[in-house]
Amino acid sequence: MRFQPLDLFATALPADKRASVYQSTKATHEKRTKLLFEQFADPNRLRQRAGEIKQHAIENLDAYLPAVEKKLQANGVQVHWASTAEVACETVLGIMRARKATKMVKAKTMVSEEIELADFLGRHGIEALETDLGEFIVQIDHDHPSHIVRPIIHKNRREIAQSFEREGLGAYDDDPQVITTRARHFLRQKYLQADVGLTGANFISAESGRMVLVTNEGNSRFCLAATKCHIALIGIEKIVPRDSDLALLINLLGRSGTAQDLTVYTEFISGPKSSEQPDGPEEMHVIFVDNGRTEVLASDCREILRCIRCGACLNVCPVYRQASGHAYRSVYPGPVGAVLSPILMGSRFAEKADLPKASSLCGACHEVCPVNIPIPDLLLRLRHRAKEEGVAAPGTPPMGAWALLASQPMAWRAALFGGKAMDYLPRSLLPIPALHAWEEKRTLPAWRGGEFRKWLKKRPGVKPR
């Protein structure tokens, strides 16, 4: 198995793309932190409580899934269950064909990206148009999202203007207002022509069957305003026990995802339109998608299912900021993707087994997570799994010798002297063969050790071993 390590991917990344990713993530993270600590006396306690709510929900899915199905059916919703991506896609296709529908408008949903729904429907003659501006640009460019919340964080407005010109949406103009106006005019007709509207869901309450959608563009409302059929793709982990839990989770989602008090549009949908409502879908389908989630639940990384897809861990991650989302080769990039993507692969875990090593283990992702997921711990568990299964990243030297060296003071002091000499030796003469393979993928930094012990000797009353 061959793969490109994230450090090499980052090295080849154009400077303007790296700058776009870095500046956007840094600004959002700083605004989020300021907002939380200004508005709440103890934001850490809030995220701990949110984590407890989500953990309780995922550990009791056997009770909550039948409960939410019953509520949805009572609300007039048709409920479907999809064990795999293939079943989910076929279920959507079956609903479309039953209605003789050929046109779909889609709101942003990570689950549809995960199961590659738009491509699947396209192969069966159905137009599935992304209506979120970022997702729309990704779609016309035949690209992939590089951030959970901001799909085109890696693009600048000049690239977008070129794409719009190429697609016949107007002469080149990189003014943001012109770009958004042109997208609006193009999409308005698509909303009116569509047969079916498809969304995801940020949360769904087992108590009432209400599903919650949060957006900043209002495109999900347009998707549902004119279409007669609404399909919602929902991962089974999106359930929360009670309506009252939504107050905490929606507050944390807006602040963690986009540093807003509240997303611009927050919708609560119980089912198809009632007889008293003039407009809206007359038919509603909810498809609960497993696609590996029950295997995750059975693993020692089940806490990752708490994730509410806010992207805060991406925004703070030093690795993501330098490498961008495409380096992760997955719909879910960043720290959350480094955990979720490999284990969602099931028996093909080895294909993404390198991703848990794409972390400095600094712990920042855990500190910002609004549902308190211990991501560094999960990364270590997956690294251990990769080692146990013999699929650790190639070129990784064994750590047993390091552990022995680090626990023997005399040997450690000798190694400090030897380390200085390595700066002057050709790399081909390094005494450890495993380091040769390691160096093919990475650059060994210059030796800068040894000064700490000198400093410590000068401290009064301290004698280093």
N, C-alpha and C positions, 0 to 999 in steps of 0.2 A: 504494500500500500504506500502510495506516494502522496505527499501533501506539501503545501508551502507554509512554513511557519509564519506566524503573524508578524515577527520582526522583519522578515524579508518582504512580506506584502507591504508593510508600512514604508520600508525603504523605497519601494518602487512607486508609492502613491504620489501623484503630483502635489506640489506644495500648496496650490490653491485649494485642493480638496481637503488636505489635512488641516489647513487653516479654517475652512468652513466648518468642519466637524469640531475642531477644538474650541473655536470662539463661541459657537452656538451652545455646545454642551456646558462650557464653563459659565456662560452668562445665565443659563437656566438654573444650574445648580446653585449659584450664588443667590439668585432671586428667591429660589425655593427656601434656602436656609434662612434668609432674612425674614421672609414672610412667616414661616412656621414659628420662629422664636420671638417675633414681635407679637403674634396673635395668640399664642398659647403659652401658658405658664410652664407646662411640662410636655412638650411634643413627643418626647421619648416614651412617656407613659401611654400616649395615644396610640403610637404605633405598636407598642406591646399588646395593648388591648385589641387592636385590629388583627394582629397576628393570632391571638387566641381565638377570635371569632372565626377566622378563616381556617385555622387548624381544626377546630371543632367540626366545622362543616365538612371538610374533606375526609375526616376520620369517621364521619357518620353518613356518608353518601348513601349507604344501603337503606337508610331510613328517609333521607331527604329527597332522593331521586323519585321514589314512588309518590311521595307527598306532593312534590312540585308537578309531577305528571297529572295527578288527580285535580289539582287546582287549575292547571292550564286547560284541561279538558272541560272542566266546569265553566271556564271562561270562553269556551267555543273554539279553542285552539286544537289543531291536529298535531299529535306528538309522534315523533319518529326517533328511532335509536340507531346510531351508526357506530359499529365497532371499529371500523377502519376508515381511512381516507377514501378508499374505493367505494365503500358502501355509502358514505356521505355524498360523494359526487353523484352516484347513481340515483340516490334518493332525490336530490335536487332535479336531476334530469327527468326522473319519473313525474315529478310534480309539474314541471314545465310541459312535458309532452301531454299529460292529462288535460292541460288547459290549452293545448295547441299553441303554446307561447314560444316566441322566437327571440324576444328582446328582454333583457334584464338590466336594471340599473342597480349598482352595488354601493352600499356605504362601506366605510373602512372596517374590515374585520380580519384579524390575524389568523383566525381559524381557516378562512377561505384561502389565505395565502399558504398556510400550512398544507392544505390538501390539494393545492394547485387547481382550484375550482374553475377559474376563468379560462385557463388553457384547456381543461377537460371539456367545458361547454363549447368552446370555440371549435374543437375537433368534431363536435356533433351539430354544428351549424347554428349555434345559438350565440348571439352577441351578448356578452356580459361586460358591461362598461363600468369602470371605476369612476365614482363621482367625487370622492375626496380629491382635492386638487393635487396633493402630493402623489397619491396612488394613480391618478389619471396621467400625470407626467411620467411616472415609472412605466405605466402600461404602454403609452405611445412610443416610449423609447426602448421598449422590450428590455427593460432593466429590472432590477430587484430592489425592494426597500432596503435601506441600510440603517434604519432606526425604528424602534417599536412605535413611537409617537410621531416622529418626523421622517416620513419615508424618503424624502429627497434632501436630507441634511447634507449629503455629499455633493449637491449641485448648487451652482450659482445662477443668478437671474439671466446671465448671458447665454448659458447653455439652454435654459428653459425657453428663451426667446427664439433661439435657433430651432428648437424642437417644434414650437408653434408655427414658425414660418414653414418648416418642412412639411407639416401636416395640413397646410393650407388654412390656418386660423388667422392669418394676417401677416403683413410685412413685418420684418424684424423690428422689434421695439422691446427693450428690456426694462421699461418702466413697470414696477410691480402692479400699479393700478391698471395699466393697460392689459397686462398678462391675466390678472384675475377677471377683468371685465370680459375679455375674449373667452375665457373658460366658462364664465357664467352664461354667456349668450349661446355657446355651443351646447352646453349641458341642458339648458332649459328645454330645448326641443326633444332631447333624448328622454328626459323625465316624462314628457307628455306622450311619447311614442311607446314607452316600455309597457310590457304586459305584467312583469313581476318586479317587485323590489326586494332586495336581499340585504340583511343587516347581520351584525353579530349582536352581542350583548355584553355590557361590562359587568352586570350582576343580574341575578334572578332570585327572587325571594321565594323560599319554600312555603312561607306563611300565606302569601296571597297569590302567588303565580305571576306577580308583576315583574317584567324585565326592564332593566334600566339601560338607556343608551346615553352616552355623553359625547358631544361633538362641539367643535368650535365654528363650523362652517354652515351648519343647518342642512347639509346635503342629505342626511338620513331622513329628515322631514319631507324633503322633496321626493325622495325615493318612495315614500309611503303615501304621499298626497294624491297622486294621480293613478297609481297602479291599483289593480283590483285584488292582487295576491301578495302577501308578505311572507317571506321565508326568513327565519332567523336561525343561523348556525351558532350553536352555543357549546363550548367545551364543558364537560360535566363538572369541572372544578369551579365554575362561575356561580354556583349556588351559595346563597347566604341564608341562615336560618330564619331571620325575622325582618320585617320591614324596618324596624327601628335600627337595625345594624347598618342600614344604608346611610344614615346621617353621618356616622363616623367615616365610613369608607369613601363616600363621595367627597367629603371635605378633604380627606387625605389624598385622594386621587387627583383632584384639580391642582392642589398645591405641589404635589410631588411630580406630576407629569409636565405641567406647563407653567408652574408658579403663578396660578390664578386662584382667587378665592373660590371660584366656581367656574366650570366650563360654561361657555355661552349658551349652549343648548343642553338641557338635561331632561330627558323624556322618560316617562313611566308608561309602559304599554302592557295592558292586561289581556288584550285579544283583538279580534277583528272589530271593525266599527259596529256600533250598535245601531238600532233602527232610528234612533233620534239624531245620529250624526249624519251630516250631509255628505261628507267625503271620507275617504280612507279605504283601506283594503277590506273587501268583503270576506276574504278567506285568509287564514293565518296558519302557518306551519312552523313548528319548532323542531329542529333536528339537534338532538344532543349527541355530541361527538366524543368518542373515547379516543381512538387512534393512539393507543399506547399509554393513556393516562392511568388505567387500572394497574398496569405494570409498574408505573412510577409510584403509585400509591402503595404497592407491595414492597417497594425497595427501601433502602435506608436514606433516600433523598426525597421522601414524600413531601417535605416542607416546601419544596419548590412549587407545588401546586397551589400554595397561597397566593402566588404572584397575581397582581391586578393590572399588569402590563402598563405601568406608569413610565417606565424608562429612566427612573431616577438613578438606578445603578449604572446605566450606560453613561449618563451625564457626568458622573463623578469618576468613572474608571479611567486611570491613566493609560491603560492598554487600549481600550476602545478609542480614546481621544486621539491616539497616534495612528491606530491601524484602520479605523472606521468599520462600519458594519459588514461590508462585503468580505472582509478577511475571515469572518466566521463561517462562511459557506452555509448559511442557514437563515431561515425566516426569523429566528430569534437570535440576535447578536448580543454582544456584551456579556457581562457576568451571568445574567439569568440564562442567556443562550448557551453559555459554556457548561451550564448544568443541565438545562432542559433538552437541548438538541441531541446530545449523545444518548441519553436514556430513552428518548422518544424513538430512537432508531431500533430499539428492541434487539433482535439477534444481530443487527448490523452495527452494533455499538462501536466496533473497531473503526468504522469510517469517520467517526467524529471524536475518537478517544483522545486526540491531541488537544481538543479545545479546553479541557479543565486546566491545562498547563499555561493557557493564555491569561495568566493572572500573576500579579506580584504578591497576592495574599495580604495586601495592605489593610483590608477590612473596611474600606470606605463604602463598599457596596452594601455591607450589612448595616452600617451606621445610618444610611439614608433610606433604606427600604421601609416603605410605609406599613408593611405587614411583617416586619422583623424577621425576614428569612435569613438564616445563618449561612449565607452563600459561601464564605471561605471554608467552612466546615464541609459543606457539600462538595466543593471542588476537591478537597483532600480525599474524601471518600471515593470520588470517581477516579482520582489519580491512583489510589490503592487498587481499585477494581481493574484499571488498565494494566497495572503491574501483575496482578494475580492472573489475568487472562492472557498475559504475554503480548499485549498490544500497546505498550508504552511507546511514546514517541521515539523514533530511531535516533541514535546518537546520544541518548541520555546515559551518562555514566552511573555506575552503581554507587549507592550512598553509604554502603557498609563501611568502606574505608574512611570516608569522611567522618562518620560517627565515632570510629575508633580514634582517629586523629584528634577530633575536637574534645574528647574526654580524657586525653593524656597530656598534662601540662608540658612535660619535657618534649614530647613529640611535636606539640603545637608550636613551641618556641623555635624548634629546629625548622619547621615548615615556614615560619615567618622569614627566616633568613633565606631559605630556598626560593621563596616567592619573589624576592627582589631580583634574583638571578634570571627568572623567567622573562623579565622585560628585555633582556639582552640576548636571549637564545632564539635562534630560528624556530618557528613553530613546529617544523618537521622533526626537531630534536626533542620535543616534549616526551618525557619518560612514560607517560600513561597513554597507551594506544587508544583507549576509549575517548580521550580528549580530541584525537584527530578527527573522528567522525562528528563529535560535538562541534568542533570548529568549522566544519564544512557548512553548518547552518547558522552559526553565530560568530560574533567577533569577541574575542577574549579581551576584556578591558585591561588597561595598564595597571600594574601592581601599585597600590597605595596604602598597604597595610604596615603595621609595626609601630606607628606613632602613639597609639593609645597606651601601650605599656610604658613608654617613656614618660608620657604625661602623668600616668597613674603613680609612678615612682616618686614624683615630686609632691604628691598630695600628702599632707601631714597625717600620720597615724595609719597609713594604708600601705600594705606590703603585698604586691601581686604574687600569685603562686608561680 
